[in-house]
Amino acid sequence: SLMKRIVAYAKERAAVTEKIVGFHATSNATLFDDEIIDFVRENNILVSVSIDGPQEIQDAQRPYANGEGSYESILPNIKKLLKAMPQTLGHAVLVGDTHPQIVKEMFRSIGFTSFSMTQASQSLFMDQKSKTKSLRDTDHIIRQLEQEAEEWLQYINKRDISSLENVKKISRLYVALRSLLHNSKRWHGCGAGLGLNAV
């Protein structure tokens, strides 16, 4: 109900001030029913769905308060949302040594065409022993980035622009290269609760 009031108000103010307003929402997809999907579509709200991986990963990382897994209950909602709004984004937070390729395959199998992944940041409250214990093995991430680089080079050599555009949407390499070129540093993979708050 709050989102409906905000969207109506923002559209009204945008019309008065001759501005263009856009909307974005992040959701865990637990509440998406036909009414909400219609509202999202009618108001062209770009939605990012947080889903961390296949059922085993999602259920472990995002259980309900009663301990039950969330994967089976959100999957039909996500598919219904993607049918209504194919441009819906997927976003995963990688915890521990979750392999990015497994998560990519999950996104594709569900029907996402655009998705992103970020590494979970360590808690600011960890002691040094816990931090050392939770250090992630980054070897396979480096190998995957190298494989992506090879894929990019093949598309560049073939002058295959459309494939380059598609791979850019889901590439971790693209994000890394942009950061390198712009000399921007990210101290935390995920900024939630560290440098970012959202309502």
N, C-alpha and C positions, 0 to 999 in steps of 0.2 A: 504493500500500500504506500509506503514511503517513496519507493522508486517511481510509482505512478504519479505521485504529486510532484516529485522533483522534475521528471520528464516534462510534464504539462507546464510547470512554471518556467523551466529553461527554454522551452519552445516559444512560450509567450514572450519572454524577455528578449529572445533572439530576434523575433519578428519586429518588436518595437525598436531595437537598437540596430537592426539590419545586419545582424551577425549570423554566422553559421554555427550551429551547435552539433556536436557529435557525442555519442554515448558509448561507454565501454563498461562491462561488468565482468567480474571473475566469480565463478560459481563452482561448487563441488557437485552440481547436477542432481542433488537429492530431491529438490523441490520442483523440478521441471515437469509441469503437467501441460495439457493443451492450452489452458488459459494463459499461462506465463509465456509459453512459446509463441502464442499469437501476439501477445504484448511486445515481446522482444522483436519479433519480425516486423510488426506494424511500425515500430519506432526505430527500426534499423539500429538496434543496439548490438554492437560487436561483443560477443561473449567469448571469454577464455574459460575453458573447462579444466579444472585441476583433477588430473588422474595420473597416478604415479607409475603405473605399469600394469602387467597382466594380473589376474585375480589374486595370485599368491602375494604379490608385492603390494597391490592396492589394499587388500584386506589387512595386511600387517601394518601398513603405514597410516591408513585412514579408516580405522574402525569407528563404528558408532559408539556412543557413550556406554552402551550395554556390552561392548566387546564384539558384537557381530560385525562381520565384514560388510563393506559397502559396495563391492564390485557388482554383484548380481542385481542389486536394486537400482544402481545408476545407469547400467548399460542400456536398458530400453529407453531411458530418458535421453541419453546422449544420442542414440540413433535417431530418435524422433526429432531432436533438435537439429541434427545434421541434415536430415531430410528437408526440414523447413528452411534451414540456413546453412548451406554447404560451406560457407566461408568461416564458420565457427572454428576458433583456435583451440588446440589442446596444449596443456602445459604440465610437465612432470618435474617433480623434485627428486633428484637422485640421492639416495641415502646409502651409506656404506659402499659396497662394491657392486651395486646394481649396474649391469652392463647396458650402456646406452642403446646397443643394437636391439636388445630384447624389447626395450621401451619403444623404439622406433617402429618395430614390427607390430607391436600392439596398436599404436596409433593408426598405422596403415590398415590393419585388419578391421578396426572399428569403422573407418571411413574418413578420418581426418586427412585433409590435404595440406594443412599448415599446423605446425606444432613446434614447441620449443622445450628445452630441458635445461635445468640449472642444478648445480651441485648444492646440496644442503650445507648451510654454514654451521660451523661448530658453535655450541652454546658459549656465550660469554662467561658463563658461570662454571665451566669445566675446570677441574684442577689439572696441573701439568701432566700427571700420570694418565688421566682419561684422554687428554688431547693427543698424547703420543699413541695411545692404544687405538684411537679412532682415526688415525691418519689413513687416508685413502691411497690404495695402490693406483697410481696414475699411468702405469705402463700401457694398459690396454686403451686408455683414453688417447694417449699419444699415438698409438698404432692406428686407432680409428681416424684420427685427424689426418694422419699420413695417407690412409686409404681414401679419405674424402678428397685430399689434395690431388691424388692420382686421377680420381674420377673427374675432378674439375679440369685437369690438364687435358684429359681425353675430349671433353666437350669443347674446350677452347680450341684444340687442334682441329676438331671437326667443324668449328664455327657453329655449334649447335646452341643457339641462344635460348630456345624454349626450355631445353633440358637444364641449362645453367640457371634460368629463372626459377625452375621448379626445385632444384637442389638448394638454391639460396634460401628458400622458405624454411627449410628444415635443417640447415647446416650449422653445426657448432663452429666449424672452421670460419664461416663468414663472420660470425660475431667476434671471434678471436682476431681475425685480420683487421676488422674495423677498429677494434680496441688498439691494436698495434699501430695502425696508420694514424690514429687520432691521439696516440699517446695517453689513452685514458686507462686508469687503473681501477679495478674492482677488487676491493679487499675481501668481499664476501660474495659467494655465488648467489645466494638468496638474501635480499635485504630486509625481509619481513621481520619486524621487531628490532632491527639493528639500525637501519637508515631509512626505513620506509614504514609509514603507517597508512592504512586505508580504512575508510568507513563505507 
